[in-house]
Amino acid sequence: MPKYSIGIDFGGTKIIAGVVNKETGEVVGFSKKKTKKDCGAEAIVEKIIKIIEEAILESKISIDEVDSIGMGLAGQVDREKGVLIAAPNLHCFNIEFKKILEKKFKKPVVIGNDVEIATIGEMKFGAGRGYDSFVCVFVGTGVGSGIVLNGKLLSGATGTAGEIGHIIVASDGRACGCGGNGCLEAYASRTAIEQKIRNALKKGHKSVITDFMKKTDGAMRSKHLSKAIEANDEIVINCITEATDYLSSGLASVINFLNPQLIILGGGLIEAVDFFFKLTAKKALSKALEVPSKNTKITRAELGDFSGVIGAACLKDYRNEK
């Protein structure tokens, strides 16, 4: 009988829970909901419990067949205690997820970082299979990465290795959410790109993306950016091109410093906007040193939205293997 685990990916814009066959990586049932700012800790806990229950129901798997629950969180986590220390974007602090979920579901619960679990997912069942040395970079609300060396995820001295979004790409540059200035995240995240486009619109520049946004109550989707590029929209093309300049510089620095076999790029923007992915990869390889760049492959994540869910479901086993 295959072993099943529940994986939860708690990101800045959405929460996904899935029941995963750990032998095959198949997600046999899942539920997804958007996160909302200022909703508070109690509402977040209730929402997570609900989507876990929905995922179990859809999977038609009994909770008795579930081995464990793994969870990746977009914020600072205490892995040992299973606590979300802080997720400032959602105004969530000191939530004891391990304690709460173990009491509710009577299964062992393990907690990690959202990029950590996505990297594990890609390593076991996605684009990282067969590689001993690679870096996963996910572009979304922020920019984060996971580093795999000799087949193991590198955590660093304090468990924070892989914060590529906070390497400095512009001295005394834009303010970043971390409190610093000039971070890659402030230039190349989806949040940064959207802000730059909106600023251009406020200044009176015309863009077809305005028409697309009317259909989603003013929300700017990654698919809107893709359609705007197809329409040769100058504002969107310029803003995304600038982001590729910064992201490619960050990736070139990773290639030069770490010399990985592979760089995996993921996140909704990478998936939806082919122009963004291809231009970033091309620039990164051209900027890096000749020898490592010729031996580094840049590819997209294979598991899409489920990278984190699958990785979270495998988190308990991965920790036990270390």
KEDRENSE-141066 format. One line per field, with one value per residue (C-alpha): y, z, x. Coordinates in nm, 4 decimals. Each point is the difference from the previous one (the first is absolute). Layout:
<sites>
north <- (Y/...)
up <- (Z/...)
east <- (X/...)
</sites>
This chain:
<sites>
north <- (0.0000/0.3400/0.2429/0.3291/0.3283/0.3387/0.2933/0.3642/0.2934/0.3240/0.2851/0.3725/-0.0174/-0.3501/-0.3126/-0.3437/-0.3295/-0.3334/-0.3714/-0.1410/-0.3526/0.0191/-0.2933/0.1648/0.3702/-0.0063/0.2504/-0.2067/0.2795/0.3680/0.3252/0.3556/0.3354/0.3537/0.1602/0.3448/0.2627/0.1048/-0.3140/-0.0944/-0.3181/-0.1533/0.0328/-0.1437/-0.3052/-0.0593/0.0316/-0.2462/-0.2577/0.0379/-0.0484/-0.3035/-0.1529/0.0878/-0.1550/-0.3216/-0.0112/0.0491/-0.2638/-0.2662/-0.1065/-0.0698/0.2093/-0.3375/-0.0555/0.3315/-0.0295/0.3639/0.3641/0.2292/0.3747/0.2716/0.3589/0.3323/0.1511/-0.0611/-0.3435/-0.1931/-0.3449/-0.1746/0.1308/0.0185/0.3661/0.2755/0.2764/0.2784/0.0541/0.3812/0.0183/-0.1916/0.1471/-0.3487/-0.0525/-0.2882/-0.2546/-0.3475/-0.1922/-0.3267/-0.0048/0.1100/-0.2405/-0.2988/0.0496/0.0269/-0.2820/-0.2287/-0.0219/0.1146/0.3487/0.1453/0.3630/0.1631/0.3047/0.0286/0.0082/-0.2868/-0.2298/0.1026/-0.0830/-0.3426/-0.0605/0.0842/-0.2064/-0.3152/0.0121/0.3025/0.1728/-0.0718/-0.3784/-0.1382/0.3103/0.0213/0.3742/0.2498/0.3155/0.0550/0.3636/0.0903/0.3386/0.1078/0.2427/-0.0071/-0.1807/-0.3041/-0.2946/-0.3428/-0.1336/-0.3684/-0.1185/-0.3649/-0.0979/0.1783/0.3249/0.2600/0.1703/0.2155/0.0851/0.1492/-0.1819/0.2983/-0.0979/0.0830/0.3525/0.1014/0.2652/0.1941/0.0083/0.3630/0.0899/0.3792/0.1779/0.2432/-0.1111/-0.0550/-0.0728/-0.3688/-0.1597/-0.1456/0.3516/0.0218/0.1748/-0.1179/-0.3652/-0.2147/-0.0543/0.3735/-0.0129/-0.3480/-0.1367/-0.0091/0.2551/0.2387/-0.0394/0.0649/0.3076/0.1461/-0.0555/0.1574/0.3005/0.0461/-0.0165/0.2606/0.2320/-0.0226/-0.2552/-0.2119/-0.3790/-0.2772/-0.1604/0.2519/-0.1683/-0.3468/0.1142/0.1262/-0.3622/-0.0904/0.3004/0.1724/-0.3036/-0.0484/-0.3653/-0.1642/-0.0977/0.3713/0.0711/-0.2773/0.1329/0.3536/-0.1210/-0.1819/0.3340/0.1693/0.2222/0.2351/0.0602/-0.3675/-0.1027/0.2715/-0.0831/-0.3733/0.0521/0.2067/-0.2800/-0.2518/0.2252/-0.0264/-0.3626/-0.1141/0.1847/-0.1803/-0.3360/0.0718/0.0694/-0.3362/-0.1764/0.1651/-0.0557/-0.3414/-0.1631/-0.2101/-0.2545/0.1411/0.3008/-0.0640/0.3022/-0.0178/0.2071/0.1240/0.2706/-0.2463/-0.2441/0.2541/0.2416/-0.1781/0.3272/0.0508/-0.3503/-0.0141/0.3489/-0.0524/-0.3325/0.1388/0.3048/-0.2010/-0.2372/0.2878/0.1920/-0.2949/-0.1136/-0.2006/-0.3374/-0.0401/0.1535/-0.2594/-0.2748/0.1434/-0.0816/0.2326/-0.1526/0.0484/-0.1806/-0.3044/-0.0329/0.3428/0.0847/-0.3414/0.0383/0.1095/-0.2366/-0.3054/0.1175/0.0643/-0.3481/-0.1416/0.2262/-0.2454/-0.2749/0.2432/0.1165/-0.3612/-0.0797/0.2771)
up <- (0.0000/-0.0943/0.2758/-0.0022/0.1658/0.0038/-0.1295/0.0622/-0.1859/0.1830/-0.2232/-0.0173/-0.2333/0.0363/0.2149/-0.1625/0.1819/-0.1741/0.0782/-0.1642/-0.0875/0.1188/-0.2174/-0.3266/0.0837/-0.1188/0.1611/0.0415/0.1451/0.0757/0.1051/-0.0655/0.1432/-0.0196/0.3023/0.1050/0.1761/0.3458/0.0439/0.3187/0.1560/0.1056/-0.3479/-0.1597/0.2281/-0.0729/-0.3742/0.0069/0.1946/-0.2470/-0.3120/0.1550/0.0593/-0.3558/-0.1458/0.1963/-0.1148/-0.3657/0.0186/0.1304/0.2271/0.3658/0.2512/0.1419/-0.3208/0.0450/0.1386/0.0920/-0.0732/-0.1394/-0.0309/-0.1707/0.1119/-0.1616/0.3032/0.2842/0.1533/0.2997/-0.1532/0.3315/0.1742/-0.3134/0.0481/-0.2534/0.1670/-0.2362/-0.3312/-0.0040/-0.3343/0.1555/0.3489/0.1432/0.2892/0.2322/-0.1249/0.1408/-0.3114/0.1081/0.3304/-0.1522/-0.2951/0.1970/0.2500/-0.2808/-0.2320/0.2359/-0.2483/0.0314/-0.1462/-0.1393/-0.0937/-0.2510/-0.2181/-0.3166/-0.2358/0.1900/-0.0632/-0.3665/-0.0496/0.1600/-0.2301/-0.3119/0.1291/0.0549/-0.2786/-0.2212/-0.2035/0.2577/-0.0373/-0.0957/0.1099/0.3064/-0.0161/-0.0876/0.1122/-0.0073/-0.0326/0.0403/-0.1126/0.1619/0.2744/0.0766/-0.1443/0.1872/-0.0721/0.1208/-0.0404/-0.0508/0.0344/-0.0185/-0.0061/0.3257/0.0662/0.1422/0.3051/0.1166/0.3512/0.1029/-0.2414/-0.2319/-0.2929/-0.3413/0.0584/-0.3556/0.0099/0.2471/-0.1814/-0.0780/-0.3686/0.0331/0.2721/0.1820/-0.2362/0.0514/0.3459/0.0600/0.2305/0.2056/0.1101/-0.2250/-0.3293/-0.3453/0.0461/-0.3054/0.1252/-0.0237/-0.3751/-0.1309/0.2023/-0.1473/0.2649/-0.1176/-0.3655/0.0723/0.2079/-0.2783/-0.2559/0.2285/0.0574/-0.3759/-0.0353/0.2746/-0.1950/-0.2964/-0.2166/-0.2093/0.0120/-0.1218/0.3410/0.1302/-0.2116/0.1241/0.3624/-0.0348/-0.0294/0.3338/0.2086/-0.0379/0.0877/-0.2186/-0.0918/-0.1491/-0.3006/-0.0526/-0.0223/-0.2549/-0.2138/0.0201/-0.1290/-0.2861/-0.0825/-0.0029/0.2912/0.0607/0.3728/0.0940/-0.2243/0.1449/0.3617/-0.0451/-0.1988/0.2859/0.2434/-0.2195/0.0154/0.3787/0.0323/-0.2591/0.1843/0.3193/-0.1779/-0.1678/0.3431/0.1206/-0.3006/0.0612/0.3764/0.0397/-0.3405/0.0016/-0.2664/-0.0296/0.0873/0.0245/-0.0326/0.1340/0.1084/-0.1774/-0.1954/-0.1335/-0.0990/-0.1653/-0.1681/-0.2456/-0.0905/0.3626/0.0387/-0.3328/0.0207/0.3606/-0.0820/-0.3084/0.1837/0.3026/-0.2085/-0.1996/0.3154/0.1869/-0.0419/-0.3176/0.1471/0.2614/-0.2266/-0.2707/0.2539/0.1702/-0.1228/0.0776/-0.0113/0.1338/0.3032/-0.1078/0.2792/-0.0275/0.2902/0.1515/0.0537/0.3584/0.0730/-0.1119/0.1775/0.3221/-0.0134/-0.0252/0.2721/0.2888/-0.1966/-0.1302/0.3527/0.1166/-0.2887/0.0957)
east <- (0.0000/0.1464/0.0829/-0.1857/0.0859/-0.1654/0.2020/-0.0914/0.1523/-0.0821/0.1150/-0.0472/-0.3001/-0.1442/-0.0146/-0.0061/-0.0439/0.0346/-0.0032/0.3115/0.1078/0.3616/0.1065/-0.1045/-0.0350/-0.3622/-0.2371/-0.3168/-0.2119/0.0486/-0.1632/0.1164/-0.1049/0.1315/0.1577/-0.1128/0.2030/-0.1103/-0.2112/0.1852/0.1339/-0.3324/-0.1502/0.3155/-0.0085/-0.3684/0.0621/0.2903/-0.1996/-0.2867/0.2132/0.1710/-0.3429/-0.1069/0.3158/-0.0562/-0.3629/0.0947/0.2743/-0.2396/0.2875/-0.0722/0.1946/0.1113/0.2004/0.1842/0.3523/0.0695/-0.0717/0.2690/-0.0307/0.2020/-0.0496/0.0854/0.1634/0.2409/-0.0440/0.1267/0.0442/0.0620/-0.3114/-0.2146/-0.0855/-0.0571/0.1980/-0.1003/-0.1772/-0.0208/-0.1841/-0.2891/0.0325/0.0535/0.2393/0.0897/-0.2536/0.0661/-0.1000/0.1606/-0.1855/-0.3319/-0.0018/0.1278/-0.2803/-0.2576/0.1122/0.1985/0.2904/0.3628/0.0484/0.3247/0.0548/0.2352/0.0467/-0.2117/0.2999/0.1640/-0.2962/-0.0305/0.3671/-0.0495/-0.2967/0.2013/0.2951/-0.2064/-0.2577/0.0695/0.2683/0.2727/-0.0115/0.3403/0.1929/0.2247/0.0611/-0.2708/-0.1780/-0.3769/-0.1067/-0.3665/-0.1290/-0.3254/-0.0995/0.3733/0.3006/0.1270/0.2238/0.1025/0.3535/0.0747/0.3616/0.1047/-0.3659/-0.0835/-0.1826/0.2366/-0.1497/0.2914/0.1158/-0.3343/-0.2310/-0.0357/0.2250/-0.1417/-0.1278/0.0882/-0.2719/0.2107/0.3305/0.0819/-0.0294/-0.0158/0.1947/-0.2331/-0.2779/-0.3712/-0.1333/-0.0694/-0.2558/0.2856/0.0978/0.3050/0.0591/0.0948/-0.1031/-0.0700/-0.3542/-0.0705/0.0718/-0.0806/-0.2941/-0.3459/-0.0965/0.2727/-0.0958/-0.3680/0.0838/0.2124/-0.2765/-0.2613/0.2262/0.0278/-0.3788/-0.0435/0.2281/-0.2373/0.1809/-0.2342/0.0017/-0.2267/0.0354/-0.2539/-0.2688/0.0986/-0.0109/-0.3572/-0.1115/0.1626/-0.1097/0.3353/0.2143/0.3070/0.0512/0.3075/-0.2120/-0.0753/0.3708/0.0402/-0.2866/0.1391/0.3363/-0.1737/-0.1634/0.3452/-0.0989/0.2917/-0.0590/-0.0218/0.2896/0.2242/-0.0863/0.0511/0.3196/0.1409/-0.0876/0.1839/0.3088/0.0099/-0.1090/0.2525/0.2772/-0.0959/-0.0005/0.3334/0.1470/-0.1353/0.1561/0.3368/-0.0005/-0.1625/0.0615/-0.3226/-0.0884/-0.3492/-0.2159/-0.3741/-0.2276/-0.3547/-0.2960/-0.3102/0.1805/0.2574/-0.2728/-0.2293/0.2410/0.2279/0.1721/0.1055/0.1442/0.1854/0.1507/0.1107/0.1678/0.1731/0.1349/0.1125/0.2106/0.1485/0.0969/0.1551/0.3592/0.0529/0.0996/-0.2779/-0.2653/0.0693/-0.0605/-0.3082/-0.3495/-0.2910/-0.3475/-0.3513/-0.1396/-0.2000/-0.2556/-0.1649/-0.2312/0.0691/0.3769/-0.0565/-0.2875/0.1982/0.3152/-0.1922/-0.1506/0.3544/0.1421/-0.0206/0.1746/0.2618/0.0839/0.0297/0.2394/0.2434)
</sites>
